[in-house]
Amino acid sequence: LNPPIGLGLAGLETHAGFPVPGPWTDTISIPGYVLDVEVVVTATTVEWGDGAADTFPPEAYPQLTGYPDGLARHVYEAKTCLPAGSADDCHPDLEAYPVIISYQWGARWRANGGAWITVSVPPSTTSVDYPVTEAVSTLTETG
């Protein structure tokens, strides 16, 4: 994440950059059978923790590079505080935004060149708590 964890600012874009696993295929030969297996990430989702989420298709994976040009970017509107909601301008329920990155998988197999059989694979996820502060300018001297 950029800005890094602990330096997120409300009103400033936060960029997420992350690798997406490439497709995987294998052929397994056992007596009487040849099994083909294919696994691919079909979509990647970033849940920003404030209710917003972005889903990226495979053609977008090369652009998930993070700061400054990556596609995965978000602007937080409210800062987080310890404890949550301790000031009027803090997020009322969160001490940090739970940023979650998920990979949705497509998997299938076949035996002896037959019809492909789809395998249901639950998404894999990783998450990090991302606190967001704010910068406020203050006039300290006039004239």
URHUMO-V735391 format. One record per residue. N is the residue number from 1. PSI is psi in whole degrees, -180 to 180 (NA if undefined). NEAR is the number of other ideal C-beta (glycine too) atoms within 12 Angstrom. D_CENTER is the distance of its C-alpha to the mean C-alpha in Angstrom with 2 decimals. Layout:
n:N psi:PSI near:NEAR d_center:D_CENTER
n:N psi:PSI near:NEAR d_center:D_CENTER
//
This chain:
n:1 psi:145 near:36 d_center:9.89
n:2 psi:121 near:24 d_center:13.01
n:3 psi:153 near:26 d_center:15.08
n:4 psi:165 near:17 d_center:14.65
n:5 psi:131 near:20 d_center:14.37
n:6 psi:-11 near:15 d_center:17.65
n:7 psi:11 near:17 d_center:18.20
n:8 psi:140 near:36 d_center:15.99
n:9 psi:133 near:25 d_center:18.42
n:10 psi:137 near:28 d_center:18.80
n:11 psi:-6 near:19 d_center:19.58
n:12 psi:140 near:22 d_center:17.99
n:13 psi:135 near:24 d_center:14.93
n:14 psi:131 near:36 d_center:11.94
n:15 psi:138 near:29 d_center:10.23
n:16 psi:129 near:40 d_center:7.08
n:17 psi:134 near:25 d_center:8.37
n:18 psi:149 near:30 d_center:7.71
n:19 psi:151 near:17 d_center:10.13
n:20 psi:125 near:32 d_center:10.21
n:21 psi:139 near:19 d_center:13.23
n:22 psi:171 near:14 d_center:16.22
n:23 psi:151 near:18 d_center:18.55
n:24 psi:132 near:17 d_center:20.93
n:25 psi:153 near:16 d_center:24.47
n:26 psi:154 near:14 d_center:27.49
n:27 psi:128 near:17 d_center:31.03
n:28 psi:125 near:15 d_center:32.86
n:29 psi:125 near:12 d_center:36.64
n:30 psi:160 near:10 d_center:38.69
n:31 psi:120 near:7 d_center:42.29
n:32 psi:-9 near:8 d_center:42.49
n:33 psi:144 near:15 d_center:38.80
n:34 psi:115 near:17 d_center:36.28
n:35 psi:128 near:22 d_center:32.74
n:36 psi:137 near:23 d_center:30.02
n:37 psi:135 near:23 d_center:26.35
n:38 psi:136 near:24 d_center:23.33
n:39 psi:135 near:23 d_center:19.61
n:40 psi:148 near:25 d_center:16.87
n:41 psi:119 near:31 d_center:13.19
n:42 psi:-21 near:26 d_center:13.91
n:43 psi:154 near:24 d_center:10.63
n:44 psi:134 near:37 d_center:6.88
n:45 psi:138 near:30 d_center:5.17
n:46 psi:118 near:39 d_center:3.07
n:47 psi:120 near:26 d_center:5.95
n:48 psi:-8 near:32 d_center:7.59
n:49 psi:-9 near:32 d_center:10.27
n:50 psi:18 near:28 d_center:13.12
n:51 psi:-16 near:15 d_center:13.14
n:52 psi:145 near:20 d_center:11.28
n:53 psi:147 near:21 d_center:8.54
n:54 psi:132 near:26 d_center:8.06
n:55 psi:133 near:22 d_center:8.53
n:56 psi:131 near:29 d_center:9.50
n:57 psi:169 near:20 d_center:12.60
n:58 psi:-35 near:21 d_center:13.90
n:59 psi:-15 near:13 d_center:15.94
n:60 psi:-11 near:20 d_center:13.09
n:61 psi:-40 near:25 d_center:11.70
n:62 psi:-18 near:17 d_center:14.30
n:63 psi:13 near:23 d_center:13.14
n:64 psi:56 near:31 d_center:9.62
n:65 psi:-5 near:21 d_center:11.82
n:66 psi:-156 near:23 d_center:11.02
n:67 psi:139 near:19 d_center:14.17
n:68 psi:-12 near:13 d_center:16.45
n:69 psi:1 near:15 d_center:15.99
n:70 psi:156 near:26 d_center:12.39
n:71 psi:-28 near:27 d_center:11.25
n:72 psi:100 near:33 d_center:7.94
n:73 psi:152 near:27 d_center:10.04
n:74 psi:148 near:31 d_center:11.16
n:75 psi:121 near:18 d_center:14.48
n:76 psi:136 near:32 d_center:15.16
n:77 psi:-30 near:22 d_center:18.62
n:78 psi:141 near:29 d_center:19.72
n:79 psi:165 near:32 d_center:19.94
n:80 psi:153 near:35 d_center:19.62
n:81 psi:158 near:23 d_center:22.76
n:82 psi:116 near:16 d_center:24.32
n:83 psi:164 near:14 d_center:25.39
n:84 psi:138 near:19 d_center:23.31
n:85 psi:15 near:17 d_center:25.45
n:86 psi:-10 near:16 d_center:28.08
n:87 psi:159 near:17 d_center:28.68
n:88 psi:-30 near:10 d_center:28.83
n:89 psi:10 near:18 d_center:26.11
n:90 psi:156 near:25 d_center:23.57
n:91 psi:133 near:32 d_center:20.96
n:92 psi:-23 near:17 d_center:23.28
n:93 psi:-12 near:18 d_center:21.23
n:94 psi:137 near:27 d_center:18.54
n:95 psi:-18 near:22 d_center:19.27
n:96 psi:152 near:30 d_center:15.68
n:97 psi:128 near:36 d_center:12.53
n:98 psi:101 near:25 d_center:10.37
n:99 psi:124 near:35 d_center:6.75
n:100 psi:128 near:26 d_center:5.03
n:101 psi:127 near:35 d_center:2.62
n:102 psi:142 near:26 d_center:5.69
n:103 psi:123 near:31 d_center:8.25
n:104 psi:134 near:25 d_center:11.26
n:105 psi:145 near:25 d_center:14.41
n:106 psi:126 near:24 d_center:17.77
n:107 psi:144 near:27 d_center:20.66
n:108 psi:161 near:24 d_center:24.38
n:109 psi:162 near:25 d_center:27.67
n:110 psi:157 near:21 d_center:31.30
n:111 psi:132 near:19 d_center:34.64
n:112 psi:39 near:15 d_center:37.39
n:113 psi:13 near:12 d_center:35.90
n:114 psi:-162 near:13 d_center:35.89
n:115 psi:144 near:11 d_center:33.51
n:116 psi:141 near:16 d_center:29.80
n:117 psi:123 near:15 d_center:28.59
n:118 psi:140 near:17 d_center:25.03
n:119 psi:129 near:16 d_center:23.35
n:120 psi:123 near:11 d_center:20.90
n:121 psi:125 near:21 d_center:17.99
n:122 psi:154 near:11 d_center:15.64
n:123 psi:149 near:21 d_center:11.87
n:124 psi:142 near:19 d_center:10.72
n:125 psi:156 near:19 d_center:8.10
n:126 psi:150 near:19 d_center:7.72
n:127 psi:160 near:22 d_center:7.85
n:128 psi:144 near:24 d_center:9.73
n:129 psi:130 near:20 d_center:12.22
n:130 psi:96 near:37 d_center:12.36
n:131 psi:146 near:32 d_center:15.93
n:132 psi:131 near:38 d_center:17.01
n:133 psi:-169 near:28 d_center:20.65
n:134 psi:155 near:22 d_center:22.83
n:135 psi:127 near:14 d_center:25.49
n:136 psi:126 near:12 d_center:28.73
n:137 psi:148 near:6 d_center:31.72
n:138 psi:130 near:6 d_center:35.11
n:139 psi:118 near:7 d_center:38.50
n:140 psi:-14 near:5 d_center:40.59
n:141 psi:144 near:5 d_center:43.64
n:142 psi:156 near:4 d_center:45.40
n:143 psi:NA near:3 d_center:48.02
//
